[in-house]
Amino acid sequence: MALKLNVPSIVCEGCGDTISKAIKTVDSDASISIDVTGKTVTVESGASEESIKQAVTATGHTLA
């Protein structure tokens, strides 16, 4: 499943790393692409959309 999330709170590569690590705890095989300037996270994963969103918000980031 491909999922593209708008994450307006991403401001740097460090934010992207934090989000990537959180998603990997849900699905260690997930393919993750972070676009800091576009403030998007694209995830290819077998995990549910809800679990991916929960992992991102658990890092303190907001979803639009």
mmCIF file of the N, C-alpha and C atoms, coordinates in Angstrom:
data_MODEL
# 
_entry.id   MODEL 
# 
loop_
_atom_site.group_PDB 
_atom_site.id 
_atom_site.type_symbol 
_atom_site.label_atom_id 
_atom_site.label_alt_id 
_atom_site.label_comp_id 
_atom_site.label_asym_id 
_atom_site.label_entity_id 
_atom_site.label_seq_id 
_atom_site.pdbx_PDB_ins_code 
_atom_site.Cartn_x 
_atom_site.Cartn_y 
_atom_site.Cartn_z 
_atom_site.occupancy 
_atom_site.B_iso_or_equiv 
_atom_site.pdbx_formal_charge 
_atom_site.auth_seq_id 
_atom_site.auth_comp_id 
_atom_site.auth_asym_id 
_atom_site.auth_atom_id 
_atom_site.pdbx_PDB_model_num 
ATOM 1   N N  . MET A 1 1  ? 0.845  -1.178 0.000  1.00 0.00 ? 1  MET A N  1 
ATOM 2   C CA . MET A 1 1  ? 0.000  0.000  0.000  1.00 0.00 ? 1  MET A CA 1 
ATOM 3   C C  . MET A 1 1  ? 0.884  1.233  0.000  1.00 0.00 ? 1  MET A C  1 
ATOM 4   N N  . ALA A 1 2  ? 0.624  2.153  -0.923 1.00 0.00 ? 2  ALA A N  1 
ATOM 5   C CA . ALA A 1 2  ? 1.341  3.432  -0.949 1.00 0.00 ? 2  ALA A CA 1 
ATOM 6   C C  . ALA A 1 2  ? 0.486  4.468  -0.237 1.00 0.00 ? 2  ALA A C  1 
ATOM 7   N N  . LEU A 1 3  ? 1.126  5.201  0.639  1.00 0.00 ? 3  LEU A N  1 
ATOM 8   C CA . LEU A 1 3  ? 0.423  6.198  1.437  1.00 0.00 ? 3  LEU A CA 1 
ATOM 9   C C  . LEU A 1 3  ? 1.242  7.476  1.424  1.00 0.00 ? 3  LEU A C  1 
ATOM 10  N N  . LYS A 1 4  ? 0.621  8.595  1.056  1.00 0.00 ? 4  LYS A N  1 
ATOM 11  C CA . LYS A 1 4  ? 1.306  9.887  1.071  1.00 0.00 ? 4  LYS A CA 1 
ATOM 12  C C  . LYS A 1 4  ? 0.648  10.753 2.138  1.00 0.00 ? 4  LYS A C  1 
ATOM 13  N N  . LEU A 1 5  ? 1.456  11.189 3.093  1.00 0.00 ? 5  LEU A N  1 
ATOM 14  C CA . LEU A 1 5  ? 0.951  11.999 4.196  1.00 0.00 ? 5  LEU A CA 1 
ATOM 15  C C  . LEU A 1 5  ? 1.529  13.405 4.132  1.00 0.00 ? 5  LEU A C  1 
ATOM 16  N N  . ASN A 1 6  ? 0.695  14.395 4.396  1.00 0.00 ? 6  ASN A N  1 
ATOM 17  C CA . ASN A 1 6  ? 1.166  15.770 4.532  1.00 0.00 ? 6  ASN A CA 1 
ATOM 18  C C  . ASN A 1 6  ? 1.492  15.985 5.999  1.00 0.00 ? 6  ASN A C  1 
ATOM 19  N N  . VAL A 1 7  ? 2.752  16.350 6.253  1.00 0.00 ? 7  VAL A N  1 
ATOM 20  C CA . VAL A 1 7  ? 3.220  16.540 7.635  1.00 0.00 ? 7  VAL A CA 1 
ATOM 21  C C  . VAL A 1 7  ? 3.824  17.944 7.732  1.00 0.00 ? 7  VAL A C  1 
ATOM 22  N N  . PRO A 1 8  ? 2.977  18.950 7.997  1.00 0.00 ? 8  PRO A N  1 
ATOM 23  C CA . PRO A 1 8  ? 3.444  20.340 7.990  1.00 0.00 ? 8  PRO A CA 1 
ATOM 24  C C  . PRO A 1 8  ? 4.484  20.673 9.054  1.00 0.00 ? 8  PRO A C  1 
ATOM 25  N N  . SER A 1 9  ? 4.642  19.822 10.045 1.00 0.00 ? 9  SER A N  1 
ATOM 26  C CA . SER A 1 9  ? 5.593  20.107 11.120 1.00 0.00 ? 9  SER A CA 1 
ATOM 27  C C  . SER A 1 9  ? 7.027  19.663 10.797 1.00 0.00 ? 9  SER A C  1 
ATOM 28  N N  . ILE A 1 10 ? 7.259  19.048 9.623  1.00 0.00 ? 10 ILE A N  1 
ATOM 29  C CA . ILE A 1 10 ? 8.624  18.668 9.238  1.00 0.00 ? 10 ILE A CA 1 
ATOM 30  C C  . ILE A 1 10 ? 9.394  19.939 8.884  1.00 0.00 ? 10 ILE A C  1 
ATOM 31  N N  . VAL A 1 11 ? 10.530 20.151 9.551  1.00 0.00 ? 11 VAL A N  1 
ATOM 32  C CA . VAL A 1 11 ? 11.341 21.337 9.262  1.00 0.00 ? 11 VAL A CA 1 
ATOM 33  C C  . VAL A 1 11 ? 12.786 20.995 8.887  1.00 0.00 ? 11 VAL A C  1 
ATOM 34  N N  . CYS A 1 12 ? 13.208 19.749 9.119  1.00 0.00 ? 12 CYS A N  1 
ATOM 35  C CA . CYS A 1 12 ? 14.597 19.397 8.827  1.00 0.00 ? 12 CYS A CA 1 
ATOM 36  C C  . CYS A 1 12 ? 14.737 17.892 8.581  1.00 0.00 ? 12 CYS A C  1 
ATOM 37  N N  . GLU A 1 13 ? 15.936 17.510 8.148  1.00 0.00 ? 13 GLU A N  1 
ATOM 38  C CA . GLU A 1 13 ? 16.217 16.091 7.913  1.00 0.00 ? 13 GLU A CA 1 
ATOM 39  C C  . GLU A 1 13 ? 16.092 15.283 9.208  1.00 0.00 ? 13 GLU A C  1 
ATOM 40  N N  . GLY A 1 14 ? 16.413 15.909 10.330 1.00 0.00 ? 14 GLY A N  1 
ATOM 41  C CA . GLY A 1 14 ? 16.287 15.224 11.621 1.00 0.00 ? 14 GLY A CA 1 
ATOM 42  C C  . GLY A 1 14 ? 14.855 14.807 11.893 1.00 0.00 ? 14 GLY A C  1 
ATOM 43  N N  . CYS A 1 15 ? 13.912 15.684 11.517 1.00 0.00 ? 15 CYS A N  1 
ATOM 44  C CA . CYS A 1 15 ? 12.488 15.342 11.654 1.00 0.00 ? 15 CYS A CA 1 
ATOM 45  C C  . CYS A 1 15 ? 12.173 14.115 10.812 1.00 0.00 ? 15 CYS A C  1 
ATOM 46  N N  . GLY A 1 16 ? 12.688 14.113 9.602  1.00 0.00 ? 16 GLY A N  1 
ATOM 47  C CA . GLY A 1 16 ? 12.464 12.983 8.705  1.00 0.00 ? 16 GLY A CA 1 
ATOM 48  C C  . GLY A 1 16 ? 13.019 11.693 9.265  1.00 0.00 ? 16 GLY A C  1 
ATOM 49  N N  . ASP A 1 17 ? 14.215 11.770 9.868  1.00 0.00 ? 17 ASP A N  1 
ATOM 50  C CA . ASP A 1 17 ? 14.825 10.582 10.465 1.00 0.00 ? 17 ASP A CA 1 
ATOM 51  C C  . ASP A 1 17 ? 13.969 10.049 11.617 1.00 0.00 ? 17 ASP A C  1 
ATOM 52  N N  . THR A 1 18 ? 13.473 10.963 12.436 1.00 0.00 ? 18 THR A N  1 
ATOM 53  C CA . THR A 1 18 ? 12.633 10.575 13.574 1.00 0.00 ? 18 THR A CA 1 
ATOM 54  C C  . THR A 1 18 ? 11.368 9.871  13.096 1.00 0.00 ? 18 THR A C  1 
ATOM 55  N N  . ILE A 1 19 ? 10.736 10.442 12.070 1.00 0.00 ? 19 ILE A N  1 
ATOM 56  C CA . ILE A 1 19 ? 9.513  9.858  11.515 1.00 0.00 ? 19 ILE A CA 1 
ATOM 57  C C  . ILE A 1 19 ? 9.811  8.496  10.892 1.00 0.00 ? 19 ILE A C  1 
ATOM 58  N N  . SER A 1 20 ? 10.906 8.398  10.152 1.00 0.00 ? 20 SER A N  1 
ATOM 59  C CA . SER A 1 20 ? 11.278 7.126  9.522  1.00 0.00 ? 20 SER A CA 1 
ATOM 60  C C  . SER A 1 20 ? 11.474 6.032  10.559 1.00 0.00 ? 20 SER A C  1 
ATOM 61  N N  . LYS A 1 21 ? 12.183 6.354  11.635 1.00 0.00 ? 21 LYS A N  1 
ATOM 62  C CA . LYS A 1 21 ? 12.425 5.366  12.692 1.00 0.00 ? 21 LYS A CA 1 
ATOM 63  C C  . LYS A 1 21 ? 11.108 4.911  13.325 1.00 0.00 ? 21 LYS A C  1 
ATOM 64  N N  . ALA A 1 22 ? 10.188 5.845  13.519 1.00 0.00 ? 22 ALA A N  1 
ATOM 65  C CA . ALA A 1 22 ? 8.895  5.499  14.118 1.00 0.00 ? 22 ALA A CA 1 
ATOM 66  C C  . ALA A 1 22 ? 8.108  4.564  13.199 1.00 0.00 ? 22 ALA A C  1 
ATOM 67  N N  . ILE A 1 23 ? 8.114  4.855  11.904 1.00 0.00 ? 23 ILE A N  1 
ATOM 68  C CA . ILE A 1 23 ? 7.398  4.002  10.953 1.00 0.00 ? 23 ILE A CA 1 
ATOM 69  C C  . ILE A 1 23 ? 8.034  2.618  10.896 1.00 0.00 ? 23 ILE A C  1 
ATOM 70  N N  . LYS A 1 24 ? 9.355  2.555  10.971 1.00 0.00 ? 24 LYS A N  1 
ATOM 71  C CA . LYS A 1 24 ? 10.059 1.266  10.936 1.00 0.00 ? 24 LYS A CA 1 
ATOM 72  C C  . LYS A 1 24 ? 9.714  0.395  12.143 1.00 0.00 ? 24 LYS A C  1 
ATOM 73  N N  . THR A 1 25 ? 9.279  0.999  13.255 1.00 0.00 ? 25 THR A N  1 
ATOM 74  C CA . THR A 1 25 ? 8.862  0.190  14.404 1.00 0.00 ? 25 THR A CA 1 
ATOM 75  C C  . THR A 1 25 ? 7.538  -0.516 14.117 1.00 0.00 ? 25 THR A C  1 
ATOM 76  N N  . VAL A 1 26 ? 6.739  0.068  13.225 1.00 0.00 ? 26 VAL A N  1 
ATOM 77  C CA . VAL A 1 26 ? 5.461  -0.530 12.835 1.00 0.00 ? 26 VAL A CA 1 
ATOM 78  C C  . VAL A 1 26 ? 5.682  -1.574 11.738 1.00 0.00 ? 26 VAL A C  1 
ATOM 79  N N  . ASP A 1 27 ? 6.542  -1.239 10.762 1.00 0.00 ? 27 ASP A N  1 
ATOM 80  C CA . ASP A 1 27 ? 6.839  -2.143 9.645  1.00 0.00 ? 27 ASP A CA 1 
ATOM 81  C C  . ASP A 1 27 ? 8.307  -1.979 9.280  1.00 0.00 ? 27 ASP A C  1 
ATOM 82  N N  . SER A 1 28 ? 9.136  -2.911 9.719  1.00 0.00 ? 28 SER A N  1 
ATOM 83  C CA . SER A 1 28 ? 10.578 -2.799 9.491  1.00 0.00 ? 28 SER A CA 1 
ATOM 84  C C  . SER A 1 28 ? 10.952 -2.874 8.011  1.00 0.00 ? 28 SER A C  1 
ATOM 85  N N  . ASP A 1 29 ? 10.055 -3.377 7.176  1.00 0.00 ? 29 ASP A N  1 
ATOM 86  C CA . ASP A 1 29 ? 10.316 -3.490 5.742  1.00 0.00 ? 29 ASP A CA 1 
ATOM 87  C C  . ASP A 1 29 ? 9.736  -2.332 4.938  1.00 0.00 ? 29 ASP A C  1 
ATOM 88  N N  . ALA A 1 30 ? 9.181  -1.346 5.607  1.00 0.00 ? 30 ALA A N  1 
ATOM 89  C CA . ALA A 1 30 ? 8.546  -0.223 4.905  1.00 0.00 ? 30 ALA A CA 1 
ATOM 90  C C  . ALA A 1 30 ? 9.570  0.553  4.092  1.00 0.00 ? 30 ALA A C  1 
ATOM 91  N N  . SER A 1 31 ? 9.126  1.037  2.937  1.00 0.00 ? 31 SER A N  1 
ATOM 92  C CA . SER A 1 31 ? 9.929  1.922  2.103  1.00 0.00 ? 31 SER A CA 1 
ATOM 93  C C  . SER A 1 31 ? 9.402  3.336  2.352  1.00 0.00 ? 31 SER A C  1 
ATOM 94  N N  . ILE A 1 32 ? 10.287 4.225  2.809  1.00 0.00 ? 32 ILE A N  1 
ATOM 95  C CA . ILE A 1 32 ? 9.864  5.548  3.244  1.00 0.00 ? 32 ILE A CA 1 
ATOM 96  C C  . ILE A 1 32 ? 10.630 6.625  2.483  1.00 0.00 ? 32 ILE A C  1 
ATOM 97  N N  . SER A 1 33 ? 9.891  7.602  1.982  1.00 0.00 ? 33 SER A N  1 
ATOM 98  C CA . SER A 1 33 ? 10.495 8.751  1.308  1.00 0.00 ? 33 SER A CA 1 
ATOM 99  C C  . SER A 1 33 ? 10.013 10.021 2.004  1.00 0.00 ? 33 SER A C  1 
ATOM 100 N N  . ILE A 1 34 ? 10.970 10.837 2.450  1.00 0.00 ? 34 ILE A N  1 
ATOM 101 C CA . ILE A 1 34 ? 10.641 12.076 3.153  1.00 0.00 ? 34 ILE A CA 1 
ATOM 102 C C  . ILE A 1 34 ? 11.010 13.246 2.260  1.00 0.00 ? 34 ILE A C  1 
ATOM 103 N N  . ASP A 1 35 ? 10.075 14.154 2.048  1.00 0.00 ? 35 ASP A N  1 
ATOM 104 C CA . ASP A 1 35 ? 10.326 15.390 1.301  1.00 0.00 ? 35 ASP A CA 1 
ATOM 105 C C  . ASP A 1 35 ? 10.178 16.553 2.282  1.00 0.00 ? 35 ASP A C  1 
ATOM 106 N N  . VAL A 1 36 ? 11.333 17.047 2.782  1.00 0.00 ? 36 VAL A N  1 
ATOM 107 C CA . VAL A 1 36 ? 11.314 18.099 3.794  1.00 0.00 ? 36 VAL A CA 1 
ATOM 108 C C  . VAL A 1 36 ? 10.711 19.385 3.237  1.00 0.00 ? 36 VAL A C  1 
ATOM 109 N N  . THR A 1 37 ? 11.115 19.791 2.035  1.00 0.00 ? 37 THR A N  1 
ATOM 110 C CA . THR A 1 37 ? 10.594 21.043 1.474  1.00 0.00 ? 37 THR A CA 1 
ATOM 111 C C  . THR A 1 37 ? 9.119  20.938 1.122  1.00 0.00 ? 37 THR A C  1 
ATOM 112 N N  . GLY A 1 38 ? 8.688  19.760 0.645  1.00 0.00 ? 38 GLY A N  1 
ATOM 113 C CA . GLY A 1 38 ? 7.280  19.555 0.319  1.00 0.00 ? 38 GLY A CA 1 
ATOM 114 C C  . GLY A 1 38 ? 6.446  19.168 1.523  1.00 0.00 ? 38 GLY A C  1 
ATOM 115 N N  . LYS A 1 39 ? 7.150  18.874 2.641  1.00 0.00 ? 39 LYS A N  1 
ATOM 116 C CA . LYS A 1 39 ? 6.509  18.489 3.904  1.00 0.00 ? 39 LYS A CA 1 
ATOM 117 C C  . LYS A 1 39 ? 5.590  17.273 3.730  1.00 0.00 ? 39 LYS A C  1 
ATOM 118 N N  . THR A 1 40 ? 6.107  16.269 2.991  1.00 0.00 ? 40 THR A N  1 
ATOM 119 C CA . THR A 1 40 ? 5.347  15.035 2.781  1.00 0.00 ? 40 THR A CA 1 
ATOM 120 C C  . THR A 1 40 ? 6.164  13.811 3.169  1.00 0.00 ? 40 THR A C  1 
ATOM 121 N N  . VAL A 1 41 ? 5.459  12.772 3.541  1.00 0.00 ? 41 VAL A N  1 
ATOM 122 C CA . VAL A 1 41 ? 6.043  11.472 3.830  1.00 0.00 ? 41 VAL A CA 1 
ATOM 123 C C  . VAL A 1 41 ? 5.291  10.468 2.965  1.00 0.00 ? 41 VAL A C  1 
ATOM 124 N N  . THR A 1 42 ? 6.031  9.726  2.146  1.00 0.00 ? 42 THR A N  1 
ATOM 125 C CA . THR A 1 42 ? 5.426  8.692  1.309  1.00 0.00 ? 42 THR A CA 1 
ATOM 126 C C  . THR A 1 42 ? 5.915  7.345  1.829  1.00 0.00 ? 42 THR A C  1 
ATOM 127 N N  . VAL A 1 43 ? 4.962  6.461  2.085  1.00 0.00 ? 43 VAL A N  1 
ATOM 128 C CA . VAL A 1 43 ? 5.280  5.170  2.691  1.00 0.00 ? 43 VAL A CA 1 
ATOM 129 C C  . VAL A 1 43 ? 4.699  4.045  1.838  1.00 0.00 ? 43 VAL A C  1 
ATOM 130 N N  . GLU A 1 44 ? 5.546  3.073  1.522  1.00 0.00 ? 44 GLU A N  1 
ATOM 131 C CA . GLU A 1 44 ? 5.104  1.809  0.915  1.00 0.00 ? 44 GLU A CA 1 
ATOM 132 C C  . GLU A 1 44 ? 5.184  0.777  2.024  1.00 0.00 ? 44 GLU A C  1 
ATOM 133 N N  . SER A 1 45 ? 4.043  0.271  2.451  1.00 0.00 ? 45 SER A N  1 
ATOM 134 C CA . SER A 1 45 ? 4.036  -0.625 3.605  1.00 0.00 ? 45 SER A CA 1 
ATOM 135 C C  . SER A 1 45 ? 2.843  -1.562 3.569  1.00 0.00 ? 45 SER A C  1 
ATOM 136 N N  . GLY A 1 46 ? 3.018  -2.672 4.248  1.00 0.00 ? 46 GLY A N  1 
ATOM 137 C CA . GLY A 1 46 ? 1.918  -3.605 4.423  1.00 0.00 ? 46 GLY A CA 1 
ATOM 138 C C  . GLY A 1 46 ? 1.097  -3.270 5.664  1.00 0.00 ? 46 GLY A C  1 
ATOM 139 N N  . ALA A 1 47 ? 1.597  -2.345 6.475  1.00 0.00 ? 47 ALA A N  1 
ATOM 140 C CA . ALA A 1 47 ? 0.895  -1.949 7.694  1.00 0.00 ? 47 ALA A CA 1 
ATOM 141 C C  . ALA A 1 47 ? -0.316 -1.086 7.346  1.00 0.00 ? 47 ALA A C  1 
ATOM 142 N N  . SER A 1 48 ? -1.249 -1.009 8.264  1.00 0.00 ? 48 SER A N  1 
ATOM 143 C CA . SER A 1 48 ? -2.458 -0.227 8.013  1.00 0.00 ? 48 SER A CA 1 
ATOM 144 C C  . SER A 1 48 ? -2.154 1.268  8.004  1.00 0.00 ? 48 SER A C  1 
ATOM 145 N N  . GLU A 1 49 ? -2.976 2.010  7.286  1.00 0.00 ? 49 GLU A N  1 
ATOM 146 C CA . GLU A 1 49 ? -2.836 3.462  7.231  1.00 0.00 ? 49 GLU A CA 1 
ATOM 147 C C  . GLU A 1 49 ? -2.905 4.060  8.627  1.00 0.00 ? 49 GLU A C  1 
ATOM 148 N N  . GLU A 1 50 ? -3.821 3.563  9.426  1.00 0.00 ? 50 GLU A N  1 
ATOM 149 C CA . GLU A 1 50 ? -3.997 4.086  10.786 1.00 0.00 ? 50 GLU A CA 1 
ATOM 150 C C  . GLU A 1 50 ? -2.743 3.871  11.634 1.00 0.00 ? 50 GLU A C  1 
ATOM 151 N N  . SER A 1 51 ? -2.118 2.711  11.526 1.00 0.00 ? 51 SER A N  1 
ATOM 152 C CA . SER A 1 51 ? -0.922 2.452  12.332 1.00 0.00 ? 51 SER A CA 1 
ATOM 153 C C  . SER A 1 51 ? 0.247  3.335  11.900 1.00 0.00 ? 51 SER A C  1 
ATOM 154 N N  . ILE A 1 52 ? 0.348  3.616  10.604 1.00 0.00 ? 52 ILE A N  1 
ATOM 155 C CA . ILE A 1 52 ? 1.395  4.519  10.103 1.00 0.00 ? 52 ILE A CA 1 
ATOM 156 C C  . ILE A 1 52 ? 1.149  5.932  10.641 1.00 0.00 ? 52 ILE A C  1 
ATOM 157 N N  . LYS A 1 53 ? -0.093 6.388  10.549 1.00 0.00 ? 53 LYS A N  1 
ATOM 158 C CA . LYS A 1 53 ? -0.435 7.732  11.057 1.00 0.00 ? 53 LYS A CA 1 
ATOM 159 C C  . LYS A 1 53 ? -0.176 7.846  12.552 1.00 0.00 ? 53 LYS A C  1 
ATOM 160 N N  . GLN A 1 54 ? -0.502 6.808  13.307 1.00 0.00 ? 54 GLN A N  1 
ATOM 161 C CA . GLN A 1 54 ? -0.260 6.818  14.750 1.00 0.00 ? 54 GLN A CA 1 
ATOM 162 C C  . GLN A 1 54 ? 1.230  6.896  15.045 1.00 0.00 ? 54 GLN A C  1 
ATOM 163 N N  . ALA A 1 55 ? 2.041  6.195  14.268 1.00 0.00 ? 55 ALA A N  1 
ATOM 164 C CA . ALA A 1 55 ? 3.494  6.232  14.472 1.00 0.00 ? 55 ALA A CA 1 
ATOM 165 C C  . ALA A 1 55 ? 4.029  7.642  14.241 1.00 0.00 ? 55 ALA A C  1 
ATOM 166 N N  . VAL A 1 56 ? 3.518  8.312  13.210 1.00 0.00 ? 56 VAL A N  1 
ATOM 167 C CA . VAL A 1 56 ? 3.978  9.683  12.905 1.00 0.00 ? 56 VAL A CA 1 
ATOM 168 C C  . VAL A 1 56 ? 3.545  10.639 14.016 1.00 0.00 ? 56 VAL A C  1 
ATOM 169 N N  . THR A 1 57 ? 2.287  10.581 14.414 1.00 0.00 ? 57 THR A N  1 
ATOM 170 C CA . THR A 1 57 ? 1.804  11.511 15.451 1.00 0.00 ? 57 THR A CA 1 
ATOM 171 C C  . THR A 1 57 ? 2.446  11.218 16.812 1.00 0.00 ? 57 THR A C  1 
ATOM 172 N N  . ALA A 1 58 ? 2.861  9.977  17.054 1.00 0.00 ? 58 ALA A N  1 
ATOM 173 C CA . ALA A 1 58 ? 3.523  9.639  18.312 1.00 0.00 ? 58 ALA A CA 1 
ATOM 174 C C  . ALA A 1 58 ? 4.870  10.337 18.444 1.00 0.00 ? 58 ALA A C  1 
ATOM 175 N N  . THR A 1 59 ? 5.460  10.761 17.319 1.00 0.00 ? 59 THR A N  1 
ATOM 176 C CA . THR A 1 59 ? 6.733  11.472 17.360 1.00 0.00 ? 59 THR A CA 1 
ATOM 177 C C  . THR A 1 59 ? 6.531  12.951 17.687 1.00 0.00 ? 59 THR A C  1 
ATOM 178 N N  . GLY A 1 60 ? 5.272  13.370 17.784 1.00 0.00 ? 60 GLY A N  1 
ATOM 179 C CA . GLY A 1 60 ? 4.989  14.766 18.080 1.00 0.00 ? 60 GLY A CA 1 
ATOM 180 C C  . GLY A 1 60 ? 4.682  15.592 16.847 1.00 0.00 ? 60 GLY A C  1 
ATOM 181 N N  . HIS A 1 61 ? 4.705  14.953 15.681 1.00 0.00 ? 61 HIS A N  1 
ATOM 182 C CA . HIS A 1 61 ? 4.417  15.663 14.436 1.00 0.00 ? 61 HIS A CA 1 
ATOM 183 C C  . HIS A 1 61 ? 2.920  15.648 14.144 1.00 0.00 ? 61 HIS A C  1 
ATOM 184 N N  . THR A 1 62 ? 2.494  16.636 13.383 1.00 0.00 ? 62 THR A N  1 
ATOM 185 C CA . THR A 1 62 ? 1.088  16.778 13.047 1.00 0.00 ? 62 THR A CA 1 
ATOM 186 C C  . THR A 1 62 ? 0.846  16.362 11.596 1.00 0.00 ? 62 THR A C  1 
ATOM 187 N N  . LEU A 1 63 ? -0.349 15.840 11.338 1.00 0.00 ? 63 LEU A N  1 
ATOM 188 C CA . LEU A 1 63 ? -0.754 15.478 9.984  1.00 0.00 ? 63 LEU A CA 1 
ATOM 189 C C  . LEU A 1 63 ? -1.807 16.484 9.506  1.00 0.00 ? 63 LEU A C  1 
ATOM 190 N N  . ALA A 1 64 ? -1.705 16.850 8.235  1.00 0.00 ? 64 ALA A N  1 
ATOM 191 C CA . ALA A 1 64 ? -2.679 17.788 7.678  1.00 0.00 ? 64 ALA A CA 1 
ATOM 192 C C  . ALA A 1 64 ? -3.781 17.036 6.962  1.00 0.00 ? 64 ALA A C  1 
# 
